[in-house]
Amino acid sequence: MRRFLLIGALAVTSATAETPPAKQAKPSGPASASSAQKLAESGHCKEALPLLKTTWTGTQDPEEKKRAGVDGLRCAMTLKDSDSALDFVRRLNHEFPHDPAVLYLTVHVFSDLSIRASQQLLIDAPSSYQVHALNAEALETQGKWNEAAMEYREVLKKDPMLPGIHYRLGRLLLSSPQTPTSKEDARREFEEELKIDPANAGAEYILAELARQNDQLPAAIAHFERATRLDAGFADAFVGLGRALLESGHNEESIPPLKTAAQLQPDNPAAHFYLGTAYQRMGRKVEASQEFALHQKTSEQMQQTTREIQTGVSGPQQILEPQKP
C-alpha cells in the first residue's frame, strides 16, 4: 500500500489534459497554420502534430508561432510523445521566456511527465529502492517525517552504499520537530554520507554550520573550506567560511572568501554584510561603507521581492473570498 503514496502525492490538475479522440473523418486542406490549429483543437492530434512542427519553423509571426507551439505541446502530450513535447517546451521557453502562459504550461508538462514516469516505475520495478526513495520524498513534502525516514531506511537496506540517502536523512532530522538528540543524530548521518560520497559539498556545509553553532570554530572552518573546494560555485559555503573566520578573529583571512561570495551572488545581503564587517575591522572605512550600502540595498530588494511574491499569491485568493454581508 505504501508504494502507491507517491502517485497520490504527485497528482496535480493538469493543463495538458488529453484531448477527446478524433471524431469522424480527417479534415483535409493545405498545411497551413489555420488548418493545423483546427486539426489540433478538434482532436486530430496525430495529423496535426507534423503540421504544427512545420508551422513553427515556417512562420515569423510571434502569435502564430506561440499558438503552434502550445497546440503542438498539447498534442505531443496527448500522444505521449515525450520527445516532441520536450522539444516544444524548449522552443517555447526560448522564444517566450517570460510569458506567463508558457511558464504555466511548462509547469504542468513536467508534472505530467513526472507522474507518467512514476507510474511506469511502479509497473516495471515495484519493489525497487527507487520507489522507496520517491515515496520518502513525497512523504517529506507532506511533513510526515517519521514515515519518510522509514522509507529512506528501506532504501539503505536495499543499497547501503547508495550516495545521497544519509544526507537526506540528516536533512530530514534537522527539518522535523527537534528533539534533544536531533542535531547529533543528523551530524552522524552527514558523516556517514561523507564516508560513501566524500565529494558531497552539502554534507560538508551542514557539518560546518552545526560546528559553528556549537562554537567549534576550527572544525567549522575546516568543513567550510572543504565545501568550497568541492564546489567552487557554492556561495553560501564561502559566506559561512568568511563568517567563521570573522568569529575566530581572522579578519584579514575572511575577506577573500567573502569577496568570492559577493561575486557569485551579488544580490546576497549576508555576503555584503560580513564583507563590510571584515573591512570595518581592518580599518578600511570606504570599502566597509560601500559594502554596508550594498547590504542595505540588497536587503530591501529581497524584502520587495518577497512582498511581490506574497501579493501575487494572496491577491487572487483574496478576490475569490466571499464578500461579508
C-alpha positions in Angstrom: 0.0 0.0 0.0 2.8 2.4 0.9 4.4 2.2 -2.5 1.4 3.9 -4.0 1.7 7.0 -1.9 3.9 8.8 -4.4 1.2 8.8 -7.1 -1.2 10.5 -4.9 1.4 12.9 -3.7 2.4 13.8 -7.3 -1.2 14.0 -8.7 -2.0 17.5 -9.9 -4.6 19.1 -12.0 -3.1 19.1 -15.5 -3.2 21.9 -18.1 -2.3 19.2 -20.7 -5.3 17.0 -20.2 -5.9 14.6 -23.0 -8.0 15.9 -25.9 -11.1 13.8 -26.8 -10.4 11.2 -29.5 -10.8 12.2 -33.1 -14.3 12.4 -34.4 -15.5 11.3 -37.8 -13.3 11.8 -40.9 -9.9 13.5 -41.1 -10.2 17.1 -42.2 -8.4 17.9 -45.4 -6.8 21.1 -46.7 -3.5 22.9 -47.1 -0.8 22.5 -44.4 -1.4 26.0 -43.1 -1.3 27.4 -39.6 -5.1 27.6 -39.6 -5.7 24.0 -40.7 -3.1 22.7 -38.2 -4.7 24.6 -35.4 -8.2 23.3 -36.4 -6.9 19.8 -36.5 -5.2 20.1 -33.1 -8.2 21.7 -31.4 -10.7 19.2 -32.9 -8.8 16.2 -31.5 -6.9 15.2 -34.6 -3.5 15.3 -32.9 -1.8 12.6 -34.9 -2.5 14.5 -38.1 -1.9 18.0 -36.6 1.5 17.4 -34.9 3.7 17.3 -38.1 1.9 20.3 -39.4 2.4 22.2 -36.2 6.1 21.5 -36.3 6.2 22.8 -39.9 4.2 25.9 -38.9 6.6 26.6 -36.0 9.6 26.6 -38.3 7.9 28.4 -41.2 6.3 31.4 -39.6 7.8 34.6 -38.3 4.6 35.9 -36.7 5.1 35.6 -32.8 1.4 34.9 -32.1 1.1 32.3 -34.8 4.4 30.7 -33.6 3.2 30.7 -30.0 -0.2 29.1 -31.0 1.6 26.4 -33.0 3.9 25.7 -30.1 1.2 25.5 -27.5 -1.0 23.3 -29.7 2.0 21.2 -30.6 2.9 20.7 -27.0 -0.7 19.7 -26.0 -0.9 17.3 -28.9 2.5 15.8 -28.1 1.4 15.2 -24.5 -1.9 13.7 -25.7 0.0 11.3 -28.0 2.5 10.5 -25.2 5.3 11.7 -27.5 7.7 12.9 -24.8 10.5 13.8 -27.3 8.2 16.2 -29.2 6.8 17.6 -26.0 10.2 18.4 -24.6 11.2 20.0 -27.9 8.2 22.3 -27.9 8.8 23.2 -24.2 12.4 24.1 -25.1 11.4 26.1 -28.1 8.6 28.0 -26.3 10.7 28.9 -23.4 13.5 30.1 -25.7 11.2 32.3 -27.8 8.8 33.4 -25.0 11.0 33.2 -21.8 8.8 35.4 -19.6 5.4 34.6 -21.0 3.2 33.5 -18.0 1.1 31.2 -20.2 4.2 29.4 -21.4 5.6 29.2 -17.9 2.3 27.9 -16.5 2.1 25.2 -19.3 5.7 24.2 -18.7 5.0 23.5 -15.0 2.1 21.2 -15.9 4.0 19.4 -18.7 6.8 18.5 -16.3 4.3 17.5 -13.6 2.6 15.2 -16.1 5.9 13.7 -17.3 6.8 13.1 -13.7 3.6 11.3 -12.9 3.9 9.2 -16.0 7.5 8.2 -15.2 6.5 7.4 -11.6 3.6 5.2 -12.8 5.9 3.4 -15.1 8.4 2.9 -12.3 5.7 1.3 -10.2 4.7 -1.0 -13.0 8.3 -2.0 -14.0 10.0 -2.1 -10.6 7.5 -2.0 -7.7 10.0 -3.3 -5.1 13.0 -1.2 -6.2 14.8 1.2 -3.9 13.8 4.0 -6.3 10.2 3.5 -5.4 11.0 3.8 -1.7 13.1 6.9 -2.4 10.3 8.6 -4.3 7.8 7.7 -1.5 10.2 9.2 1.0 10.5 12.4 -0.9 6.7 12.6 -1.3 6.2 12.0 2.4 8.8 14.6 3.3 7.0 17.3 1.3 3.8 16.4 3.4 5.7 16.8 6.7 5.4 13.1 7.5 8.9 13.0 8.9 8.8 9.5 10.6 7.2 7.8 7.6 9.7 9.5 5.3 12.6 8.3 7.5 11.3 4.8 7.4 11.3 4.8 3.6 14.8 6.2 3.5 15.9 3.4 5.8 14.3 0.9 3.4 16.4 2.3 0.6 19.5 1.8 2.7 18.5 -1.8 3.4 18.5 -2.4 -0.3 21.6 -0.5 -1.1 23.7 0.6 2.0 26.2 2.4 -0.1 23.8 4.5 -2.2 25.0 8.1 -2.3 22.7 10.8 -1.0 20.4 8.9 1.3 22.3 9.6 4.6 22.4 13.2 3.5 18.6 13.3 3.0 18.1 11.6 6.4 20.3 14.1 8.1 18.5 17.0 6.4 15.1 15.4 7.4 16.2 15.2 11.0 17.0 18.9 11.0 13.7 19.8 9.3 11.5 17.8 11.6 10.4 18.8 15.1 13.5 18.9 17.2 14.4 16.5 20.0 17.4 16.7 22.4 19.4 14.4 20.1 18.2 15.7 16.6 21.4 17.6 15.8 23.7 14.9 17.0 21.7 12.3 15.0 21.8 14.5 12.0 25.6 15.0 12.3 26.1 11.3 12.3 24.1 10.9 9.1 26.2 13.6 7.4 29.4 11.9 8.5 28.1 8.6 7.2 27.3 10.3 3.9 30.8 11.6 3.5 32.2 8.0 4.0 30.1 7.0 1.0 30.4 10.2 -1.0 33.4 12.3 0.1 32.6 14.9 -2.6 29.2 15.8 -1.1 29.7 19.6 -0.6 26.2 19.9 1.0 27.1 17.5 3.8 30.4 19.4 4.5 28.4 22.7 4.6 25.8 21.5 7.1 28.5 19.9 9.3 30.3 23.2 9.2 27.1 25.1 10.3 26.5 22.6 13.1 30.0 23.0 14.3 29.8 26.8 14.1 26.6 26.8 16.1 28.4 24.8 18.8 31.3 27.3 18.8 33.6 24.7 17.4 35.1 27.2 15.0 38.3 25.3 13.9 36.1 22.4 12.9 33.6 24.7 11.2 36.3 26.4 9.2 37.7 23.0 8.1 34.3 21.8 6.8 33.6 25.1 5.1 36.9 25.1 3.4 36.3 21.5 2.1 32.8 22.6 0.9 34.3 25.5 -1.1 36.9 23.2 -2.6 34.3 20.6 -3.6 32.0 23.2 -5.2 33.6 26.5 -6.4 30.1 28.0 -7.0 28.8 27.3 -3.5 28.2 30.9 -2.5 26.7 30.1 0.9 29.8 28.0 1.8 32.0 31.0 1.0 29.8 33.2 3.2 30.0 30.6 6.0 33.7 30.3 5.7 34.1 34.1 5.9 31.8 34.4 8.8 33.5 31.6 10.8 36.9 33.3 10.1 35.5 36.6 11.4 34.1 34.9 14.5 37.6 33.4 15.1 39.2 36.8 14.8 40.9 36.1 11.4 39.6 39.3 9.9 42.0 39.6 7.0 41.7 35.9 6.1 37.9 36.3 5.9 38.0 38.9 3.1 38.9 36.6 0.1 36.0 34.0 0.7 33.6 36.8 1.3 34.6 38.7 -1.8 34.1 35.4 -3.7 30.6 35.0 -2.2 29.7 38.6 -3.2 30.9 37.9 -6.8 29.0 34.7 -7.0 25.8 36.2 -5.6 25.8 40.0 -5.9 22.2 40.1 -4.5 23.1 38.2 -1.3 22.8 40.6 1.6 24.8 38.3 4.0 27.8 38.4 1.8 27.9 42.2 1.7 27.2 42.5 5.5 30.1 40.2 6.6 32.4 41.6 4.0 31.6 45.1 5.2 32.3 43.9 8.8 35.6 42.5 7.8 36.7 45.7 6.1 35.5 47.7 9.1 37.6 45.7 11.4 40.6 46.1 9.1 40.1 49.9 9.2 39.1 50.1 5.5 36.3 52.5 6.1 35.5 53.4 2.4 35.2 49.8 1.4 33.2 49.0 4.5 30.7 51.8 3.7 30.3 50.5 0.2 29.6 47.0 1.3 27.1 48.1 4.0 25.3 50.2 1.4 25.1 47.2 -0.8 23.8 45.2 2.2 21.1 47.7 2.7 20.2 47.8 -1.0 20.1 44.0 -1.5 18.1 43.5 1.8 15.5 46.0 0.6 15.4 44.3 -2.8 14.9 40.9 -1.2 12.1 42.2 1.0 10.4 43.8 -2.0 10.6 40.6 -4.0 9.1 38.7 -1.0 6.2 41.2 -0.8 5.6 40.9 -4.6 5.5 37.1 -4.4 3.1 37.2 -1.4 0.9 39.7 -3.2 0.9 37.6 -6.4 -0.1 34.5 -4.4 -2.5 36.0 -2.0 -4.1 38.7 -4.2 -6.1 36.5 -6.5 -7.2 34.4 -3.5 -8.5 37.4 -1.7 -10.5 38.3 -4.7 -12.2 34.9 -4.6 -13.1 35.1 -1.0 -16.8 35.5 -0.4 -18.0 39.0 0.5 -19.0 39.5 4.1 -22.6 40.7 4.4 
